[in-house]
Amino acid sequence: MKMQPLLARWQTIARSPAPRLSLSTELDFHDAARLQALAELYPGCDVATLMADLLHHALNELEESFPYVHGDRKVGEDEFGDPLYEDIGLTPRFLDLTRKHLHALEGQEKAEAQG
């Protein structure tokens, strides 16, 4: 996992307001201590911000790590004219489920703003 961009971001913390969902979690003492140490190293970031950034980074890395599984359906061609085939592995299912849950969360946020 490449952490340099994340560390640079924490150095010059300038957040754009993005919709957030508050979640609670349990951590072992060692991980909690490491988060508190990071918060001291980067005083512009609180523990919640650090956790959100680390989780975001880890999820991106996880998504990139899903193996490609070659399907039978041709979906295009590469720059050399060679056929590209659909991925029938976890990536398309993960992306579909992500869109489904994102849509639900955005709908929930709109409903709360109106009510």
C-alpha positions as CSV (number, residue, x, y, z in Angstrom):
1,M,0.0,0.0,0.0
2,K,1.5,3.3,-1.0
3,M,1.1,5.7,1.9
4,Q,3.2,8.7,0.8
5,P,0.2,10.5,-0.9
6,L,-1.8,10.1,2.3
7,L,1.0,11.3,4.5
8,A,1.5,14.4,2.2
9,R,-2.3,15.1,2.5
10,W,-2.2,15.0,6.3
11,Q,0.7,17.5,6.2
12,T,-1.4,20.0,4.3
13,I,-4.8,19.1,5.5
14,A,-7.4,21.0,3.4
15,R,-10.6,19.1,3.4
16,S,-13.4,19.6,0.9
17,P,-16.8,19.1,2.5
18,A,-18.0,15.6,1.5
19,P,-21.0,13.8,2.8
20,R,-20.0,11.5,5.7
21,L,-21.6,8.7,7.6
22,S,-20.7,8.2,11.2
23,L,-19.9,4.7,12.2
24,S,-18.5,3.2,15.4
25,T,-16.0,0.4,15.7
26,E,-13.9,-1.4,18.2
27,L,-10.1,-1.4,18.0
28,D,-7.5,-3.3,19.9
29,F,-5.3,-1.2,22.1
30,H,-2.3,-1.3,19.8
31,D,-4.2,0.0,16.8
32,A,-5.9,2.7,18.9
33,A,-2.5,3.8,20.3
34,R,-1.1,4.0,16.7
35,L,-4.0,6.2,15.7
36,Q,-3.4,8.4,18.7
37,A,0.2,8.6,17.8
38,L,-0.6,9.6,14.2
39,A,-3.0,12.3,15.6
40,E,0.0,13.7,17.5
41,L,2.3,13.6,14.5
42,Y,-0.3,15.3,12.3
43,P,-2.1,17.8,14.6
44,G,-4.4,19.0,11.9
45,C,-6.0,15.5,11.8
46,D,-8.2,14.0,14.6
47,V,-8.4,10.2,15.1
48,A,-11.7,10.0,13.2
49,T,-10.2,11.8,10.2
50,L,-7.2,9.5,10.2
51,M,-9.4,6.4,10.5
52,A,-11.6,7.6,7.6
53,D,-8.5,8.3,5.4
54,L,-6.9,5.0,6.2
55,L,-10.0,3.0,5.6
56,H,-10.6,4.9,2.3
57,H,-7.1,4.1,1.2
58,A,-7.4,0.4,2.2
59,L,-10.7,0.0,0.4
60,N,-9.2,1.5,-2.8
61,E,-6.2,-0.9,-2.5
62,L,-8.6,-3.8,-1.9
63,E,-10.7,-3.0,-5.0
64,E,-7.5,-2.9,-7.1
65,S,-6.5,-6.2,-5.7
66,F,-9.5,-8.2,-6.8
67,P,-8.3,-10.7,-9.4
68,Y,-9.5,-10.3,-13.0
69,V,-11.5,-13.4,-14.1
70,H,-11.8,-13.7,-17.9
71,G,-15.3,-14.0,-19.1
72,D,-16.6,-15.2,-22.5
73,R,-18.2,-11.9,-23.7
74,K,-16.1,-9.5,-25.7
75,V,-16.6,-6.0,-24.4
76,G,-14.1,-4.0,-26.5
77,E,-10.6,-3.9,-28.0
78,D,-7.4,-2.6,-26.6
79,E,-5.1,-0.1,-28.4
80,F,-3.6,-2.9,-30.5
81,G,-7.0,-4.2,-31.6
82,D,-6.8,-7.2,-29.4
83,P,-10.2,-8.3,-27.8
84,L,-11.0,-7.3,-24.2
85,Y,-13.3,-9.6,-22.3
86,E,-15.7,-8.9,-19.4
87,D,-14.4,-9.5,-15.9
88,I,-16.6,-12.0,-14.2
89,G,-14.7,-11.9,-10.9
90,L,-15.5,-10.0,-7.8
91,T,-14.7,-6.5,-9.2
92,P,-18.0,-6.0,-11.1
93,R,-20.1,-7.4,-8.3
94,F,-18.3,-5.2,-5.7
95,L,-18.8,-2.1,-7.9
96,D,-22.5,-2.9,-8.4
97,L,-23.0,-3.4,-4.7
98,T,-21.1,-0.2,-3.9
99,R,-23.4,1.8,-6.3
100,K,-26.5,0.2,-4.8
101,H,-25.4,1.1,-1.2
102,L,-24.2,4.6,-2.3
103,H,-27.6,5.3,-3.9
104,A,-29.4,4.1,-0.7
105,L,-27.2,6.3,1.5
106,E,-27.7,9.4,-0.8
107,G,-31.5,8.7,-0.7
108,Q,-31.4,8.5,3.1
109,E,-29.4,11.8,3.3
110,K,-32.0,13.6,1.1
111,A,-34.9,12.2,3.1
112,E,-33.3,13.4,6.3
113,A,-32.6,16.9,4.8
114,Q,-36.2,17.2,3.8
115,G,-37.7,15.9,7.0
